Amino acid sequence: MKYYIIAGEASGDLHGSNLIKELKKADPGATFRCWGGDLMQAAGAQLVRHYKELAFMGFVEVARNLQTIFRNLRFCKEDILQYQPDALILIDYPGFNLRIAKWARQQVSHHSKSFRIIYYISPQVWAWKESRVRQIKECVDKMLVILPFEKEFYRKWQYEVEYVGHPLVEVVEGFRAPGSSAPDTRPIIALLPGSRKQEILKKLPIMLETSRHFPHHLFIVAKAPGLEDDFYSSLLQPYPNVSSVRNDTYALLSRSTAACVTSGTATLETALFGVPEVVCYKGSSISYQIAKRLIRVKYISLVNLIMDKEVVKELIQDDLTAANLRQELEKLLNDAHKRQQLMADYAELKHLLSQGGHASANAARSIVDFLR
């Protein structure tokens, strides 16, 4: 069968590549055309557009690039029609993919096109823009979700979805850390301050100031791939106790004793590596007030959302201070009972996310069975 896959971000490229590998096993005659990145191309798909050409973040940047975005949408639609796939597989990236899903449904309904529309990795409609569920129900033939609570969320909307597990479990399990030749033998505290300049400038200085109180630990910052070294140099210069790595976050986590992590997927990756963490979030006052009114979830970290309780401490907005962060890190480092409970919760989290095997294999089998 012929598959057309659209992923618009680095994470989508990673999960898309693993899905392609599993689809090849389940459907040996499969061919692939994709929007994604180097990993999907290496897995055997013909790459149409690289996600680096699609990454417009924030209202201002999107507004400035509207012509490019609309041009990409037009080209994508033409390319799908020319390729005539059996399945259109959309991976997260809702701003683009939900528009394609709506158009694709019209092609199937009004122009007798025969491809099926499958969504792998649901948009986070449970956090905000819940009204998008109506569009998903109308346009998507099959939704494969990766968070356990999403199945129940969609059931409230009378929409049956399939939970396949979380693909990060297999990614973390498959990681093999290189041997360390670092002369510094101090235990490591990882600092994961995010990927955008604005958020890093809000959170990293607080993390760095906390490092002064832990002279017997080595603090290491995970640099964002898209940001230059000069950006970090002025921030790190006053802190001789702090070093940095680039494109090596998993190796860093595999060696860390604790971590300070910006909310997002990184909180889940840190937990899957078994690293005690404090979740740190701080935005502009206006953005935070807007977010509080729009976002309808009890927690900001995926770890706590999935477990439906506070497994890891969240220091949000005004609570994110050097004094509070120091206090929470001391608990993680010195309270044996707290660490033991945290490891037990992490084990339960991993069990929840890997029920039934690996997500990529589960998703591939489900897609092939559905198409047949």
N, C-alpha and C positions, 0 to 999 in steps of 0.2 A: 504494500500500500504506500501511498504518497502522503507525506506529512509536511505541513507548513507550520513552523514554530516561531512565535514572536516573543522575545525577551528583550527588555530595554535597559537592563542594569547588570552590573558585574555579578551580583548574586544570582540573577536569572540565567546568566551565561553558565555559571557553575552548575546549577541544578538542571538546566536544560541539557548540558553535556552529559550528565549522568543519566538523564531520562533517555536520550538518544542511544546511549550504549545498551540500556536495558530493552528499549524498543527493538533494537537489532536482534537481540536474543529471542524475543517473543515473536518477531516478524522478520525472518531472515531476508525477505525480499524488499524490505523497506527502503525508501529513498527520502531524503530530507532537504528542505530548503528553509533557511532561517534568517531571522533578524536576531543577532546576539553578539558573540565575540569569538576570541581565539579558541576558547575551550570547546564551544559547539562546533566550530569549523574542524578542529582536530579530531572530534568524535565522529566526523564523517558527513556533516551537513554542508550544503553549499551556502556560503554566507552572502547575504544580499546587502545588509547594512550592519555596521558595527555599532554597538550600544554607545560608544564614545561620541558618535554623531547625534545621539538622541537625548543625551543627558542634560536637560534644562531644569534646574532646580530653583524654586522660589518664584513668587508672582512676577517680579520685575524681569527676571531672565526669560520666563515663559512669554511675557508680553513682547519683549524685544525680538523674540524668535518665532513669532506666530506664523510668519510666511513660510519659514523652514518646516515647522511642524505640520502645517496644512499640505505643503508639498510632499512631505514624507507620507502622510495619510493617503493622498491621491496615488502616489507611486505604489504604496503597499497594496491598495485595492486592485490596481491594474495587474500587479505581479501575481497576486493570488488567483485572479481570474485566468491569467495566462498559464499558470502552473497546474490548475485544476486538481487540487489535492483531494484525498479522501477525508482527511481530518485537518482542521485548523486548530492548533494547540496554542493557547494564550497563557503566558507565565507572568503572573502578578502585573506590574506596570499598568495600573488601571486607567490613568488619564488617556493613554493611547489605545490600550487593548479593549476597553469597553466601547470606544467609538468603532473600532474594527468589528467587534462582536455584533453591534447593532446593525452595521452595514451588511455583515455576513448573513444575519438572519433575514434581511430583506432579499438578499440574493437567493437564498434557499426558498423563501416563501413566495416570492413574486416572479423569479426568473428561473425556477426549477433547477437550481444548482444542487449538486448531490452531496457536498461535503458536510461533515458533522462539526459542531463547534464545542470544543472542550477547553475548560479553564483549569489549569494546574497551579496551585498556590493562590488562594482567594485574596482579593483586595481586602484591606482591613475595614470592611464596612461595619463591623461590630464596634469599632472605635469612633468612627464619625462617618457622615454621609450614608446613614443607614438606608435612606431612600433608594440608593443604588441597587438594593436587593431586587426591587421590582424589575429593573432593567436586566439584571442577571437572570432572573426567572424567565423573562420573555425571550432572551437571546442565547442562552447557553444550554446546550443539550446535556452536558455532564460537567459537574463541578467536583474537582478533587481537592480536598482541604488537608492542611498539614498541622493544624492545631486542634487538639481534642475537643475543646469547647465550641468550635465552629459548627460542628454537626448539630448540636442542640440549638445554637443560635439560628441556623437556617431552618430548623424544624419549626420554630416559632412563626416563620413566614410560609409554612406549608411547602417547603422546598427541600427535597431529599438530596443530600450530598454524600460523598463517600470520603471517609477519613483514611488516609493511606500512611500516616506517620510523618515524621519531620525529616527532610533530606539532610539536615545538618548532622544528624546522628551518624550516618554512614561516612560523611566527610571527615568528622572529627575522629571516628574510629579508624579511618584509613590513613590518618596522618602519622608519619614517622619522623620524630624529631631528630635532627642531626646531632652528632656528639658535640659537646661543648668543650671549647679550648680556652674559655675565658679565664684569666688569672684571678679575677675577683670572685671569692667564694661566699660572699654575703648572700643571705636569702633575698629573693627578688620580689618587689612589689611592682606589678605592671600598672601603667597608666594608659587607659584607652579613652582619650578625650574627644573622639569623634573625627569627622572628615571634612567639616566645613570651617572656614576661618572664623566666622562669627561665633559659632558654638565653642570652638577651641579657646578663643580669647576670653570667653565667659568662665570656662571651667578649669582649664589647665593651670592658670595662676594659683587657684585655690589648692589644686592637687600638689603643685610644686611647693607651695608654702608649707603644706603638711609634712613634706619630706624632711624638713629641718628637725623634726622631733623623732626621727627614726635613723640615727647615725649608723646603726648596725645593720641596716638594710640597704640594698641597692635599688633605687627607683629607675625604671626604664620606660620611656615614652614610646608608644607605637605611633609612628608618623603616618599621616594619611598619604596614599600614593600620589595624589594630585597636587600636593603642596610642596613648595620648594624648601630646601634646608634653611635658607636665610630667614624664612618666616619663624622657624623654631629657635634659631640661634639666639636672638635677643631675649626670648622667653626663658631659655635654659641656662644662659650664661651665668646668672647669679647663684646657680645651684650645682656645686661640684659633686654633690651626692647623686646626681641624676644623669643618665645617659639615654640613648635612643636607638631604635631600630626602624628599618623601613622594609615593607613587604615581607615581614617575618613575624606577624602577630601570633600565629599558631605556635611557632617555636618558642616565642616569649611566654605564652600562656602555659605551655607544657613544662616550663621551668619555674613558674611563679608560685610563691607562697600565698599571696593575696593580690587583689586587683581593685582599682578604682575605675569604674566603667560607665561611659555615657549610655543612656538608655538606647534600646534598639536591639538588633540581632546580636550584637556583641555581648549583651548580658546573657543570652542563651548559650553562645559559644563558650563563654567563660565557665558557666555552670557545667557544660558537658565535658570540659577539661578538668572538672573537679576543683576549681580554684575558688576559695572564699572571696566574695566581692561586696563592694559597696556601690550602689547605683547612684550616679550623680547627674542631676539635670538642673540647668539654669539658663533661662532665656531672657530676652528683653521683657520689661514689665508689661508692655502693651501686648506682645505676642503671647505671653503667659496667660494674661487675663482673657484674651480671645480663645486660646486653647482650652482653658478651663470651662468655657461656656459651650464649646463645640464637641469636646471629646468626652465620651460617656463610659469611662472605664475606671475601676477602683484603683488600679496600679498602672505605673508607666513601664515596668520591666516585664518582658515576656515570661521570665521565670515565675514571677508572682501571679501573673494573669493565668498561666497554665495551671498552676497549683492551687489557685483561688485562695491564697493566703500569703502573708508576708514571710517569705522564705529568706529573701535578701533585703537588707535595709535600703530604703530609697530616701536620699537627701534631695529634696526638690526645692528649687527657687531660693527663698530666704533661709531655708534650713541648710543649704549647702554653704557651709563656712569651714574655714581651716580647723577651728576648734571642734566642730561636730564630726568632721571627717577623721580627725586624729582620734577622737574617742571611739568611733566605730571600728577603725583599723586596729586599735589596741584590743578591742573585744575579739576581733577575728584572730589576732595573733596569739592572745594570751588566755582566752577562755576555752579550755578543752571541751567542756560540755557543749558550748555553742557550736564549735567546729564539728563535733560528733553529730549533733542534730542536723547541721547543714549538710553533711555528707549523706545522711540518711534521706533527707529531702531531695538532694541531687539524684540519688539512686532511683527514687520513686519517679522523679521527673523524666529521667532517661527511659525508664520502663514505659511510661505513658507515651513517650514520643517514638518508641520503636516497637509498639505492639504489632505483631503480625509480620515482622521482618523489616527490610529496608524500604523506604518510601519510594525510591526510584523504580525498583523492581515491582512493587505493588501497583504503582501508577501505570507502568508500562503494560502489565498484565490486564489491568482494568480497561485501559484504552483499547487494546487489541481485541479483547472479548466484546467490548461495547460495539466496536466497528463491525465485527463479524456477526 
